């Protein structure tokens, strides 16, 4: 198999893991572990594994001026982002989370215009509006509660904060990826995120009956730590060697399809007309806002 085909396979595998994660993580909260304790488990496990992997890579000296940006990346990418997603997942549903997360490219475009002074065309403005309209439809008109989702509108709102936070992370990390290796950045990001998440999640983390966990719960927890956190980063790192970042980013659109399919097969969620309409609005908004303008004929 040629390197490009392997890169595409790696990117697909990363999206598949993310898609499955929506249902698996949902099934563990809050009976097995609370959302904030779950995040502490996730970042501590990832920090440990990335520092072990880092032993086999040359160490890099980080410039003093980059420390603030690294801490900001840890906060937006591994603290606010993750906590909002997992708390939202506890309150809402897997399908809602997978749909709202596709707002990330739209929010990233808006933030890039503000912070990076990128130009927004009228088509992209319409795309941003449609994407936000779809997200607001889920918040304002969605089912308020269901047996496994006690507050769907609030959970969907937290998903939007999650998507916005991850977009901030991508804006801040842009200046770092060309200076340092991915392993160096992941080591630092997860170390700082561990320190920041410790006071937030230690209570729920210690409340877990660790000795009473069954094999089923253990493998699900391990899947989120090793699969969703570590393997996805490694798969995307490998894929980036052959594919452009924009191509990697396009794989986020696989998540709602994979997440909805897995959630429905597992009996954890179901499609509704509102969710379908909201998904169409969001996907159309993402398509318009990320579409490249055709060059004018000379």
C-alpha positions as CSV (number, residue, x, y, z in Angstrom):
1,X,0.0,0.0,0.0
2,X,1.4,3.4,-1.0
3,X,2.1,6.1,1.7
4,X,-0.8,8.3,0.6
5,X,-3.3,5.5,0.9
6,X,-1.9,4.7,4.3
7,X,-2.3,8.3,5.3
8,X,-5.9,8.3,4.1
9,X,-6.5,5.2,6.1
10,X,-5.0,6.7,9.2
11,X,-7.1,9.9,8.9
12,X,-10.2,7.7,8.4
13,X,-9.3,5.6,11.5
14,X,-9.0,8.8,13.6
15,X,-12.4,10.0,12.5
16,X,-13.9,6.5,13.2
17,X,-12.5,6.5,16.7
18,X,-13.9,10.0,17.3
19,X,-17.3,8.9,16.0
20,X,-17.4,5.9,18.3
21,X,-16.2,7.9,21.2
22,X,-19.5,10.0,21.3
23,X,-21.5,6.9,22.3
24,X,-18.8,5.1,24.5
25,X,-18.0,8.1,26.6
26,X,-21.8,8.9,26.9
27,X,-22.4,5.4,28.3
28,X,-19.9,5.9,31.1
29,X,-21.3,9.1,32.5
30,X,-22.3,9.8,35.2
31,X,-22.8,6.3,36.6
32,X,-19.2,5.1,36.3
33,X,-17.4,8.5,36.3
34,X,-18.4,12.1,36.2
35,X,-17.4,14.3,33.2
36,X,-14.7,16.3,35.0
37,X,-13.2,13.2,36.5
38,X,-13.2,11.6,33.1
39,X,-11.2,14.5,31.6
40,X,-8.7,14.2,34.4
41,X,-8.3,10.5,33.6
42,X,-8.0,11.2,29.9
43,X,-5.3,14.0,30.2
44,X,-3.3,12.2,32.9
45,X,-3.2,9.0,30.8
46,X,-2.3,10.9,27.6
47,X,0.4,12.9,29.4
48,X,2.0,9.7,30.7
49,X,1.9,8.0,27.4
50,X,3.2,11.0,25.4
51,X,6.1,11.5,27.9
52,X,7.0,7.8,27.5
53,X,6.8,8.2,23.7
54,X,9.0,11.3,24.0
55,X,11.8,9.3,25.5
56,X,12.5,8.0,21.9
57,X,12.5,11.5,20.4
58,X,15.2,14.2,20.7
59,X,14.3,16.9,23.2
60,X,13.7,20.4,22.0
61,X,14.4,23.7,23.8
62,X,11.3,25.9,23.9
63,X,11.7,29.7,23.5
64,X,10.6,31.8,26.5
65,X,8.2,33.8,24.4
66,X,6.3,30.6,23.4
67,X,5.4,29.5,26.9
68,X,2.3,31.7,27.1
69,X,1.0,30.4,23.8
70,X,1.7,26.8,24.9
71,X,-0.3,27.3,28.1
72,X,-3.1,29.0,26.1
73,X,-3.2,26.0,23.7
74,X,-3.4,23.6,26.7
75,X,-6.3,25.6,28.2
76,X,-8.3,25.9,25.0
77,X,-7.4,22.6,23.5
78,X,-7.3,20.2,26.5
79,X,-9.1,22.0,29.4
80,X,-12.1,24.1,28.3
81,X,-12.6,22.2,25.1
82,X,-12.6,18.7,26.7
83,X,-14.6,19.7,29.8
84,X,-17.3,21.4,27.8
85,X,-17.6,18.4,25.4
86,X,-17.8,15.8,28.2
87,X,-20.2,17.8,30.3
88,X,-22.3,18.5,27.3
89,X,-22.3,14.8,26.4
90,X,-23.6,14.0,29.9
91,X,-26.5,16.4,29.4
92,X,-27.2,15.8,25.7
93,X,-26.9,13.0,23.1
94,X,-24.2,11.5,20.9
95,X,-25.9,12.5,17.7
96,X,-26.2,16.1,18.8
97,X,-22.6,16.3,19.9
98,X,-21.4,14.9,16.5
99,X,-23.5,17.4,14.6
100,X,-22.6,20.5,16.6
101,X,-18.8,19.6,16.5
102,X,-18.8,20.2,12.7
103,X,-19.3,23.9,13.5
104,X,-15.6,24.0,14.3
105,X,-14.5,25.0,10.7
106,X,-17.2,27.8,10.7
107,X,-16.1,29.2,14.0
108,X,-12.4,28.9,13.0
109,X,-13.1,31.0,10.0
110,X,-14.8,33.7,12.1
111,X,-11.9,33.7,14.6
112,X,-9.3,33.7,11.8
113,X,-11.0,36.9,10.4
114,X,-10.8,38.5,13.8
115,X,-7.3,37.4,15.0
116,X,-5.5,36.6,11.7
117,X,-7.2,39.3,9.6
118,X,-8.4,36.7,7.0
119,X,-10.9,38.1,4.5
120,X,-14.5,36.8,4.7
121,X,-16.5,36.8,1.5
122,X,-20.3,37.1,1.3
123,X,-20.6,33.4,0.6
124,X,-18.6,32.6,3.7
125,X,-20.7,35.0,5.8
126,X,-23.9,33.2,4.6
127,X,-22.2,29.9,5.5
128,X,-21.4,31.1,9.0
129,X,-25.0,32.3,9.5
130,X,-26.5,28.9,8.3
131,X,-24.1,27.0,10.5
132,X,-25.0,29.0,13.6
133,X,-28.7,28.8,12.7
134,X,-28.5,25.0,12.7
135,X,-26.8,24.9,16.1
136,X,-29.4,27.4,17.5
137,X,-32.2,25.2,16.2
138,X,-30.9,22.3,18.3
139,X,-30.6,24.5,21.3
140,X,-33.9,26.3,21.1
141,X,-36.3,23.8,19.6
142,X,-34.7,20.4,20.5
143,X,-36.3,18.0,23.0
144,X,-35.7,19.3,26.5
145,X,-34.9,15.9,28.1
146,X,-34.9,12.2,27.4
147,X,-34.0,9.3,29.7
148,X,-30.2,9.5,29.1
149,X,-30.1,13.3,28.4
150,X,-31.3,15.4,31.3
151,X,-30.8,18.9,29.7
152,X,-30.4,18.7,26.0
153,X,-30.4,22.5,25.3
154,X,-27.7,23.2,27.9
155,X,-25.7,20.3,26.6
156,X,-25.9,21.6,23.0
157,X,-24.8,25.0,24.2
158,X,-21.8,23.4,25.9
159,X,-21.0,21.7,22.6
160,X,-20.8,25.1,20.9
161,X,-18.4,26.4,23.6
162,X,-16.4,23.2,23.0
163,X,-16.2,23.9,19.2
164,X,-15.3,27.5,19.8
165,X,-12.6,26.6,22.3
166,X,-11.1,24.1,19.9
167,X,-11.1,26.8,17.2
168,X,-9.2,29.1,19.5
169,X,-6.7,26.3,20.1
170,X,-6.2,25.9,16.3
171,X,-5.6,29.7,16.0
172,X,-3.1,29.7,18.9
173,X,-1.2,26.5,17.8
174,X,-0.7,27.7,14.3
175,X,2.5,29.6,15.2
176,X,3.9,26.6,17.1
177,X,3.5,23.7,14.7
178,X,6.3,24.9,12.4
179,X,8.8,25.4,15.2
180,X,8.4,22.2,17.3
181,X,7.7,18.5,16.7
182,X,4.2,17.2,17.4
183,X,5.5,15.0,20.2
184,X,7.1,17.9,22.0
185,X,3.9,20.0,21.7
186,X,1.7,17.1,22.9
187,X,4.0,16.5,25.9
188,X,3.8,20.1,27.0
189,X,0.1,20.6,26.2
190,X,-1.0,17.5,28.2
191,X,1.4,18.3,31.1
192,X,-0.1,21.7,31.5
193,X,-3.7,20.5,30.9
194,X,-3.1,17.9,33.7
195,X,-2.1,20.6,36.1
196,X,-5.1,22.8,35.2
197,X,-7.6,19.9,35.2
198,X,-6.4,18.5,38.5
199,X,-8.4,20.9,40.8
200,X,-11.5,20.6,38.5
201,X,-11.7,16.8,38.3
202,X,-10.0,15.4,41.3
203,X,-13.3,15.2,43.3
204,X,-15.1,13.1,40.6
205,X,-11.9,11.1,39.9
206,X,-11.6,10.0,43.6
207,X,-15.3,9.2,43.8
208,X,-14.9,6.4,41.2
209,X,-15.0,2.9,42.7
210,X,-11.9,1.8,40.8
211,X,-11.6,-1.6,42.4
212,X,-15.3,-2.3,41.6
213,X,-15.1,-1.7,37.9
214,X,-15.9,-4.5,35.5
215,X,-14.0,-5.5,32.4
216,X,-16.6,-3.8,30.2
217,X,-16.1,-0.4,32.0
218,X,-12.3,-0.8,32.0
219,X,-12.0,-1.4,28.3
220,X,-14.3,1.6,27.6
221,X,-12.2,3.9,29.8
222,X,-9.1,2.6,28.1
223,X,-10.6,3.2,24.7
224,X,-11.2,6.9,25.5
225,X,-7.7,7.4,26.9
226,X,-5.6,5.4,24.5
227,X,-7.8,5.5,21.4
228,X,-9.6,8.8,21.4
229,X,-6.7,10.8,23.0
230,X,-3.4,9.1,22.0
231,X,-4.0,7.1,18.8
232,X,-6.0,9.8,17.1
233,X,-3.2,12.3,17.6
234,X,-0.6,9.8,16.3
235,X,-2.8,8.8,13.3
236,X,-3.3,12.5,12.4
237,X,0.5,13.1,12.8
238,X,1.2,10.3,10.4
239,X,-1.5,11.4,8.0
240,X,-0.1,15.0,7.9
241,X,3.2,13.7,6.5
242,X,1.3,12.9,3.2
243,X,-1.8,15.0,3.3
244,X,-2.5,18.8,3.7
245,X,-4.0,20.1,6.9
246,X,-7.2,21.1,5.0
247,X,-7.6,17.5,3.8
248,X,-7.2,16.2,7.3
249,X,-9.8,18.8,8.5
250,X,-12.3,17.5,6.0
251,X,-12.4,14.2,7.7
252,X,-14.4,15.9,10.6
253,X,-17.4,15.5,8.4
254,X,-17.2,11.8,8.7
255,X,-17.9,12.0,12.4
256,X,-21.6,12.7,12.4
257,X,-22.2,9.8,10.0
258,X,-20.1,7.4,11.9
259,X,-21.3,8.6,15.3
260,X,-25.0,8.5,14.3
261,X,-24.6,5.0,12.8
262,X,-22.9,3.6,15.9
263,X,-25.3,5.4,18.4
264,X,-28.4,4.0,16.6
265,X,-26.9,0.5,16.3
266,X,-26.0,0.6,20.0
267,X,-29.5,1.9,20.9
268,X,-28.0,5.0,22.6
269,X,-29.7,7.6,20.4
270,X,-32.1,8.1,17.4
271,X,-32.6,10.5,14.5
272,X,-35.4,13.1,14.6
273,X,-36.6,15.5,11.9
274,X,-35.2,18.5,13.8
275,X,-31.7,16.9,14.0
276,X,-31.8,16.1,10.3
277,X,-32.8,19.8,9.5
278,X,-30.1,21.1,11.9
279,X,-27.5,18.8,10.3
280,X,-28.4,20.0,6.8
281,X,-28.1,23.7,7.9
282,X,-24.8,23.1,9.6
283,X,-23.3,21.0,6.8
284,X,-24.5,23.6,4.2
285,X,-23.0,26.4,6.3
286,X,-19.7,24.5,6.6
287,X,-19.6,23.8,2.8
288,X,-20.2,27.5,2.0
289,X,-17.9,28.9,4.6
290,X,-14.9,26.6,3.7
291,X,-15.4,26.7,-0.1
292,X,-12.6,28.2,-2.0
293,X,-13.4,30.9,-4.5
294,X,-12.8,30.1,-8.2
295,X,-9.9,32.1,-9.7
296,X,-11.1,34.7,-12.2
297,X,-10.3,34.1,-15.8
298,X,-7.6,36.4,-17.1
